[in-house]
Amino acid sequence: MHPAALAAITTIIGTLCYASACFLSPFGRCRKCRGRRRILNRLGRGSRDCRRCDGTGLRLRLGRHLWNYARRLHDGR
């Protein structure tokens, strides 16, 4: 098989796998708090709610964010 065709097929399969992951599970773990919902202070003693995820431990995946944006553009909202 030609290397360019193999690269194209691999890219398409990877994209479809990521799209299905975004559809089935639109939320991933927050990168800032690693899904723990709280962040330790600089001294490592106290903790507070994560500001990035508002203490949920979840974030919207980039693919799902793009899907929602495209859907809003199409619907005219």
Secondary structure, DSSP 8 states (H G I E B T S, - for coil): --HHHHHHHHHHHHHHHHHHHHHH--EEE-TTTTTSSEEE-TTSS-EEE-TTTTTSSEEE-HHHHHHHHHHHHHHT-
